[in-house]
Amino acid sequence: MSYMATAALQEAVFSALMADATVDTLSSGAIYDALPPGPVPSLYVSLGAERVKDASDKSGRAAVHDFSITIVTDSAGFYQAKALAAAISDVLDGADLALARGSLTSMNFSRARARRVGEKREIEVWFRAFIDVIGA
């Protein structure tokens, strides 16, 4: 089992996004794990889906984490959301984040999709993180 570092990865990703001045400015600090009750800002970031695959071998436990970050806006166009998605990619692609559990071997951009969802615009950006599990 190598799902052990998933909470640590989420915490590190959230902290990295919150700490980045460009992401903070473009998102006005609206970065969520779960959307707050009531109205949401016209542009926000939401931590999204995750898929984890065991990558353990005889040298130890490891996992590959594919996870998404979603940018949502009610703006008429994609420009603001794309600028924010690019800033998030700048922070996370190749990031060397310290994890509370496990060791991040690498993290890279995987794919993205921009689409209209009703009256909103949504960009889903996927990253792939390789984690060696320590203390398992």
C-alpha positions in Angstrom: 0.0 0.0 0.0 1.5 3.4 -1.0 -1.4 5.8 -0.6 0.3 7.0 2.6 1.7 10.3 1.3 -1.5 11.6 -0.3 -2.5 14.0 2.5 1.1 15.3 2.7 1.1 15.9 -1.1 -2.2 17.8 -0.9 -0.9 19.9 2.0 2.3 20.8 0.2 0.6 21.7 -3.1 -2.0 23.9 -1.3 0.8 25.6 0.7 2.8 26.2 -2.5 -0.1 27.8 -4.3 -1.1 29.9 -1.3 2.5 31.1 -0.9 3.0 32.2 -4.5 2.5 35.9 -5.0 1.4 35.6 -8.6 -1.1 32.9 -7.9 -2.4 34.8 -4.9 -2.8 38.0 -6.9 -4.5 36.3 -9.9 -6.8 34.2 -7.7 -7.4 36.9 -5.0 -6.5 34.2 -2.5 -9.5 32.1 -3.6 -7.9 28.6 -3.5 -10.0 25.9 -2.0 -9.9 22.2 -1.0 -13.7 22.4 -0.6 -15.8 25.3 -1.8 -17.1 27.5 1.0 -20.9 27.7 1.6 -22.7 30.5 -0.1 -21.6 32.5 -3.2 -18.1 31.8 -4.6 -15.8 34.4 -6.2 -16.1 34.9 -9.9 -12.6 33.3 -10.3 -11.3 30.6 -8.0 -9.1 27.5 -7.8 -10.2 24.2 -6.5 -8.0 21.2 -5.7 -9.5 18.3 -7.6 -9.5 14.7 -8.4 -6.6 12.3 -7.8 -5.6 8.9 -9.0 -2.8 7.0 -7.3 -0.9 4.0 -8.6 1.5 1.8 -6.7 5.0 2.2 -7.9 6.8 0.1 -5.2 9.6 -2.2 -6.1 12.2 -4.2 -4.1 14.0 -0.9 -3.1 10.9 0.4 -1.2 7.4 1.8 -1.3 6.5 4.4 -3.9 3.5 5.8 -5.7 2.6 7.8 -8.7 0.0 10.5 -8.0 -2.0 12.1 -10.9 -4.0 15.0 -9.5 -5.9 18.0 -10.9 -6.2 21.6 -10.1 -9.3 23.3 -11.5 -9.7 27.0 -12.3 -13.3 28.2 -12.6 -14.5 31.6 -13.7 -17.8 33.1 -14.7 -16.0 35.6 -16.9 -17.1 35.8 -20.6 -13.7 34.5 -21.8 -10.9 32.2 -20.8 -8.1 34.8 -20.6 -8.0 35.3 -16.8 -8.4 31.6 -16.1 -5.6 30.7 -18.5 -3.3 33.3 -16.9 -4.0 31.7 -13.5 -3.6 28.2 -14.9 -0.2 29.2 -16.3 0.9 30.7 -13.0 -0.2 27.5 -11.2 1.8 25.5 -13.7 4.8 27.7 -13.1 4.6 26.9 -9.4 4.0 23.1 -9.6 5.8 21.9 -12.8 9.2 20.7 -11.6 8.5 21.8 -8.0 10.6 20.4 -5.2 8.1 20.4 -2.4 8.9 19.1 1.1 6.3 16.6 2.2 5.4 15.8 5.8 5.4 12.1 4.8 7.3 10.7 1.9 9.8 12.2 -0.5 8.8 13.9 -3.7 11.0 12.5 -6.4 9.5 14.6 -9.2 6.4 16.6 -10.2 5.5 17.5 -13.7 2.7 19.0 -15.8 0.7 16.2 -17.4 -2.2 17.7 -19.3 -4.9 20.3 -19.3 -8.4 20.9 -20.6 -10.2 24.2 -21.0 -14.0 24.0 -21.6 -17.3 25.8 -21.1 -19.5 24.4 -18.4 -22.9 26.1 -18.6 -22.2 29.8 -18.2 -18.8 29.2 -16.6 -15.3 28.6 -18.0 -13.3 25.8 -16.5 -9.6 24.8 -16.9 -8.5 21.5 -15.4 -4.7 21.1 -15.1 -3.3 17.7 -14.3 0.1 17.0 -12.7 2.0 13.8 -12.0 4.0 13.4 -8.8 6.3 10.5 -8.0 6.7 9.9 -4.3 9.0 7.6 -2.4 7.2 6.7 0.9 9.4 7.1 4.0 8.6 5.5 7.3 6.1 3.1 5.9 
